[in-house]
């Protein structure tokens, strides 16, 4: 996750929301790519690389939509205030 914006930016952001606990890890913690993804919990299945890519893309889209909605809501409220102050 981007520490400045809070926007998901890595497949790890997708993975942590799939299940609770330490169900996955990395064979190389300095190179967190799909090829190094390992599953610690035998009751969980390893998502495909495409599922991780698509899941992250959905999270990013949802983040962008929420941010846009918040900006639009604020602008709408400000416009309403200005209109009503004139009357």
N, C-alpha and C positions, 0 to 999 in steps of 0.2 A: 504494500500500500504506500502510496506517495505520502511521505510524512508532512509535506507542506499543504497539500490539497485534500488529503484523505481519500483520493480516488484510487480504486483497485488498479494495480499495474503489474501483477505477477500471478502466475497460476496458483501460487501458494495462497493467495487471497481467496481464490475459488475453493481450494481444497479444505481450508480450515472451516468453511461454513457447511461442508457436506456432512460431517460427523463431529461428535464431541470427543475430547481426549486426544491423546498422542497416537493417532491411528496411522500416521504416515511419517516419513522422514526422507532424508537424502543420503545417498551413498557418498556424496561429496558435498558437504555443506557450504563449500565456497563456490560451487557451480550448481545452483539450483535450477536444473533444466529437467524436462520430462524424463529423459533417458536415465537420470539419476534418482528418480522417484522410487522409493521402496515403501511397502505396506507392512506395518508392524502388527496389525490386528487381523488375524486370519478370518474374522467374521466380516471383514470389509473387502470389497472387490476394488481392484485398481481401475480408476476411470481411464478411458482411452485418452490419448493426447488430444484428439479432436473435441472430446467432451470438455476437457480443461480449457482449450482455446475458446470454444463456444460459451462456456460458463463464464469465463473472464470477460468476454465481449459483452455478454448480457449484463453483468455487473457494472461494467463501464458505461453502457448505454443507460441503465437505470440511474446511475450516479449523475450522468449528464442531464437526464430528463428531470430529476429532482432539483438539480441546481437551476436549470432553466425555469422550472415552475416557481421556485422560490423567488427568483429575480422578477418574473412576470407578476407574481402576486404582490410583491413590494411596490413595483411600478404602478400597478393598478390601484393599490391603496393610496399611494402618494397622489395620483391623479384625482381620485375621489375626494381626498382632503382639499386639494387646490380648488376643485370645482365647487365644493360646498363652502369654502371660506369666502368665495366671491359672492355668494348669495346671502 
